Amino acid sequence: MNLSRLVKLLQKHSKDTTVPGKKSTMGKSRADFSRLPQHVAIIMDGNGRWAKKHKLAISLGHRQGTENLREIIRHTDDLGIKSLSLYAFSTENWSRPQEEVDALMQLILDFFASEIDELDAKNVKILIMGDKSRLPEKQRLTLIEAETRTGGNTGLHLNIAINYGGRDELTRAARELADACVQGQIRPDQITEKMLSEHLYTRNQPDVDLLIRTSGEMRLSNFLLYQCAYAEFLFPKTLWPDFSVKLYDEALETFGGRQRRFGGR
């Protein structure tokens, strides 16, 4: 684990965010947008490849990805986008090497310990998408505390998918609706798309307008399958730790230039 190498890389990234003679624009929009998405979803892919590229331990790749995430969240909030959904840990990620899983679990604790005060102060509402019951007790309690503390906030909806799977989410919603039918609360023929959406984690939020998956991979990987029905997709080849605010701005501008017909002409 070459920690000194990581420190040098972090210093380089921080220097790249400023222009000589000007104040830092970190977290501020540097582009004009005529049309912003209401809901952005991001599959933060490429941490492991970034670590290998820089001859670092995989755990340091995930840590650098988390450092990058802080600026993306701040920038999204500054722009006034309503919802940001992040794929942090899938139901399939448990099959990764135990050392990597342990590092990811530790990052959950570190992230909320360092960020919860600022997020709460900025009126951000945190929602954890996924089954928290399988998580270690410290992580589970930390996530519940974050949701409880920010539950009354009315700003950016920050949805973080941890132990999440899109099929699992839909199955859970179907079971809830089936139980309502058995209890005689509704009839099967009364079930609508709106009713189904109200049983998803993202209830009362707009569907995803823009999905970004970094690292060049072009698949959903079981993320927000229902909510992405009419999303615009972007698959930049940049690895997540290198996905800067500038590149995020470019993705938002690309979205603004697309014509969305939703099945019409």
LINRA-V46942 format. One record per residue. RES is the residue in one small letter. PHI is phi in radians with two decimals (NA if undefined). PSI is psi in whole degrees, 0 to 359 (999 if undefined). D_FIRST is the distance of its C-alpha to the first C-alpha in Angstrom with 2 decimals. Layout:
((RES & PHI & PSI & D_FIRST) (RES & PHI & PSI & D_FIRST))
This chain:
((m & NA & 107 & 0.00) (n & -1.65 & 86 & 3.79) (l & -1.20 & 323 & 5.92) (s & -1.09 & 324 & 8.96) (r & -1.12 & 319 & 9.04) (l & -1.11 & 318 & 9.20) (v & -1.03 & 317 & 11.81) (k & -1.10 & 320 & 13.75) (l & -1.15 & 320 & 13.98) (l & -1.10 & 318 & 15.20) (q & -1.10 & 320 & 17.66) (k & -1.10 & 315 & 18.91) (h & -1.09 & 320 & 19.61) (s & -1.16 & 324 & 21.46) (k & -1.18 & 326 & 23.53) (d & -1.22 & 347 & 24.54) (t & -1.52 & 354 & 26.22) (t & -2.07 & 157 & 28.94) (v & -2.03 & 133 & 31.87) (p & -0.93 & 131 & 33.29) (g & 1.50 & 358 & 36.34) (k & -2.20 & 156 & 35.70) (k & -1.27 & 155 & 34.25) (s & -1.07 & 140 & 31.04) (t & -1.87 & 18 & 31.85) (m & -1.02 & 128 & 28.69) (g & 1.42 & 0 & 29.87) (k & -1.93 & 147 & 33.34) (s & -1.22 & 133 & 35.10) (r & -1.97 & 16 & 35.68) (a & -2.42 & 156 & 37.89) (d & -1.66 & 130 & 41.24) (f & -2.07 & 127 & 41.38) (s & -1.53 & 336 & 44.71) (r & -2.64 & 114 & 43.49) (l & -1.80 & 150 & 40.35) (p & -1.22 & 151 & 39.25) (q & -1.43 & 330 & 39.84) (h & -2.39 & 118 & 36.94) (v & -1.91 & 135 & 33.67) (a & -2.07 & 138 & 31.27) (i & -2.27 & 127 & 27.77) (i & -1.68 & 107 & 25.62) (m & -1.48 & 83 & 22.19) (d & -1.83 & 143 & 20.95) (g & 2.01 & 5 & 18.26) (n & -1.07 & 316 & 14.98) (g & -1.14 & 317 & 13.49) (r & -1.18 & 326 & 15.17) (w & -1.11 & 318 & 14.06) (a & -1.10 & 315 & 10.32) (k & -1.12 & 321 & 11.42) (k & -1.05 & 323 & 13.71) (h & -1.73 & 12 & 11.27) (k & 0.98 & 48 & 8.88) (l & -2.09 & 164 & 6.07) (a & -1.15 & 148 & 5.30) (i & -0.97 & 322 & 8.88) (s & -1.03 & 326 & 8.68) (l & -1.28 & 332 & 7.85) (g & -1.12 & 316 & 10.75) (h & -1.13 & 322 & 12.88) (r & -1.16 & 318 & 12.32) (q & -1.15 & 325 & 13.41) (g & -1.08 & 323 & 16.19) (t & -1.20 & 321 & 17.33) (e & -1.03 & 318 & 17.59) (n & -1.15 & 322 & 19.77) (l & -1.03 & 323 & 21.75) (r & -0.97 & 315 & 23.06) (e & -1.24 & 324 & 24.90) (i & -1.14 & 319 & 26.32) (i & -1.11 & 313 & 27.74) (r & -1.03 & 316 & 29.28) (h & -1.16 & 319 & 30.78) (t & -1.05 & 317 & 32.22) (d & -1.13 & 316 & 33.82) (d & -1.05 & 325 & 35.20) (l & -1.35 & 346 & 36.82) (g & 1.44 & 17 & 38.61) (i & -1.16 & 140 & 37.38) (k & -1.31 & 318 & 38.41) (s & -2.38 & 140 & 35.66) (l & -2.30 & 119 & 32.00) (s & -1.93 & 130 & 30.54) (l & -2.13 & 132 & 26.83) (y & -1.61 & 101 & 25.45) (a & -1.69 & 319 & 22.43) (f & -2.73 & 118 & 22.52) (s & -1.59 & 168 & 25.20) (t & -1.12 & 338 & 27.04) (e & -1.48 & 343 & 25.59) (n & -1.22 & 347 & 21.92) (w & -1.10 & 339 & 22.28) (s & -1.40 & 355 & 22.21) (r & -1.24 & 165 & 18.54) (p & -0.93 & 142 & 16.14) (q & -1.00 & 323 & 16.32) (e & -1.06 & 320 & 12.62) (e & -1.23 & 318 & 12.90) (v & -1.06 & 315 & 16.27) (d & -1.06 & 321 & 15.19) (a & -1.14 & 320 & 12.65) (l & -1.16 & 321 & 15.63) (m & -1.12 & 322 & 17.98) (q & -1.17 & 324 & 16.13) (l & -1.10 & 328 & 16.21) (i & -1.04 & 312 & 19.95) (l & -1.11 & 315 & 20.43) (d & -1.13 & 318 & 18.47) (f & -1.09 & 310 & 20.34) (f & -1.26 & 329 & 23.74) (a & -1.10 & 323 & 23.29) (s & -1.58 & 337 & 22.71) (e & -1.95 & 341 & 25.04) (i & -1.08 & 323 & 27.95) (d & -1.10 & 315 & 30.08) (e & -1.17 & 317 & 30.05) (l & -1.08 & 317 & 30.62) (d & -1.15 & 318 & 33.49) (a & -1.10 & 329 & 34.95) (k & -1.54 & 10 & 35.02) (n & 1.22 & 24 & 36.98) (v & -1.37 & 136 & 34.36) (k & -1.81 & 119 & 35.12) (i & -1.66 & 132 & 32.20) (l & -2.25 & 127 & 32.85) (i & -1.67 & 118 & 30.52) (m & -1.65 & 124 & 31.52) (g & 2.30 & 175 & 30.95) (d & -1.54 & 104 & 31.50) (k & -1.33 & 344 & 29.96) (s & -1.13 & 335 & 31.45) (r & -1.48 & 349 & 28.74) (l & -1.31 & 154 & 25.92) (p & -0.99 & 153 & 24.83) (e & -1.01 & 316 & 27.32) (k & -1.05 & 315 & 25.24) (q & -1.17 & 318 & 24.23) (r & -1.08 & 314 & 27.80) (l & -1.18 & 324 & 29.40) (t & -1.09 & 317 & 27.19) (l & -1.20 & 319 & 28.23) (i & -1.10 & 319 & 31.84) (e & -1.11 & 319 & 31.91) (a & -1.11 & 317 & 30.68) (e & -1.13 & 317 & 33.38) (t & -1.15 & 315 & 36.00) (r & -1.10 & 322 & 35.32) (t & -1.77 & 6 & 35.52) (g & -1.03 & 331 & 38.10) (g & -1.61 & 1 & 40.94) (n & -1.27 & 155 & 39.32) (t & -2.15 & 10 & 41.00) (g & -1.58 & 220 & 38.63) (l & -0.95 & 131 & 35.87) (h & -1.48 & 112 & 35.27) (l & -1.79 & 103 & 31.50) (n & -1.72 & 120 & 31.10) (i & -2.02 & 117 & 27.70) (a & -1.51 & 113 & 27.63) (i & -2.29 & 125 & 25.71) (n & 0.94 & 50 & 26.64) (y & -2.00 & 144 & 29.11) (g & -2.52 & 134 & 31.11) (g & -1.07 & 318 & 34.06) (r & -1.15 & 321 & 36.24) (d & -1.10 & 320 & 35.57) (e & -1.08 & 316 & 36.64) (l & -1.18 & 322 & 39.83) (t & -1.10 & 317 & 40.57) (r & -1.09 & 319 & 40.31) (a & -1.13 & 319 & 42.66) (a & -1.11 & 320 & 45.09) (r & -1.11 & 320 & 45.25) (e & -1.12 & 318 & 46.04) (l & -1.21 & 321 & 48.80) (a & -1.10 & 319 & 50.13) (d & -1.12 & 322 & 50.31) (a & -1.11 & 324 & 52.23) (c & -1.17 & 315 & 54.66) (v & -1.07 & 322 & 55.17) (q & -1.33 & 356 & 55.87) (g & 1.35 & 14 & 58.47) (q & -1.33 & 326 & 56.82) (i & -2.47 & 163 & 56.75) (r & -1.75 & 151 & 58.14) (p & -0.95 & 323 & 55.98) (d & -1.31 & 356 & 57.97) (q & -1.62 & 352 & 57.03) (i & -1.25 & 128 & 53.31) (t & -2.12 & 170 & 52.30) (e & -1.04 & 319 & 49.18) (k & -1.08 & 319 & 49.18) (m & -1.13 & 319 & 49.37) (l & -1.09 & 317 & 46.45) (s & -1.11 & 333 & 44.31) (e & -1.28 & 351 & 45.17) (h & -1.85 & 9 & 43.42) (l & -1.64 & 164 & 40.08) (y & -1.04 & 326 & 37.23) (t & -1.59 & 25 & 38.12) (r & -0.92 & 142 & 41.75) (n & 1.21 & 13 & 43.60) (q & -2.02 & 154 & 41.10) (p & -1.17 & 153 & 41.85) (d & -1.09 & 162 & 40.63) (v & -1.16 & 128 & 37.68) (d & -1.60 & 321 & 38.92) (l & -2.37 & 125 & 35.80) (l & -1.96 & 127 & 32.83) (i & -2.00 & 127 & 29.85) (r & -2.13 & 117 & 27.22) (t & -1.39 & 169 & 24.56) (s & 1.48 & 358 & 23.00) (g & 1.57 & 352 & 26.48) (e & -1.21 & 140 & 26.83) (m & -2.12 & 73 & 30.42) (r & -2.74 & 160 & 30.92) (l & -1.45 & 335 & 31.26) (s & 0.91 & 43 & 29.21) (n & 1.18 & 34 & 31.58) (f & -1.95 & 119 & 31.18) (l & 0.85 & 52 & 34.32) (l & -1.06 & 318 & 36.67) (y & -1.31 & 316 & 39.84) (q & -1.23 & 340 & 38.88) (c & -1.66 & 17 & 37.95) (a & -0.94 & 321 & 41.41) (y & -2.17 & 25 & 42.31) (a & -1.26 & 150 & 39.01) (e & -1.49 & 137 & 38.32) (f & -1.89 & 139 & 35.15) (l & -2.31 & 135 & 32.81) (f & -2.21 & 70 & 29.96) (p & -1.10 & 146 & 28.21) (k & -1.39 & 349 & 25.86) (t & -1.08 & 135 & 23.37) (l & -1.24 & 147 & 20.01) (w & -0.92 & 314 & 19.88) (p & -1.05 & 340 & 17.36) (d & -1.76 & 4 & 19.81) (f & -1.42 & 95 & 22.92) (s & -1.42 & 170 & 24.47) (v & -1.04 & 323 & 27.54) (k & -1.07 & 315 & 29.52) (l & -1.18 & 326 & 28.74) (y & -1.10 & 316 & 29.60) (d & -1.00 & 317 & 32.86) (e & -1.10 & 322 & 33.60) (a & -1.13 & 320 & 33.17) (l & -1.16 & 323 & 35.54) (e & -1.18 & 322 & 38.02) (t & -1.07 & 316 & 37.95) (f & -1.01 & 316 & 38.78) (g & -1.10 & 338 & 41.60) (g & -1.59 & 356 & 43.12) (r & -1.54 & 147 & 43.38) (q & -1.72 & 119 & 46.65) (r & -1.81 & 120 & 46.32) (r & -1.82 & 342 & 49.38) (f & 0.90 & 43 & 48.40) (g & 1.59 & 350 & 50.60) (g & -1.65 & 197 & 53.44) (r & -2.02 & 999 & 54.57))
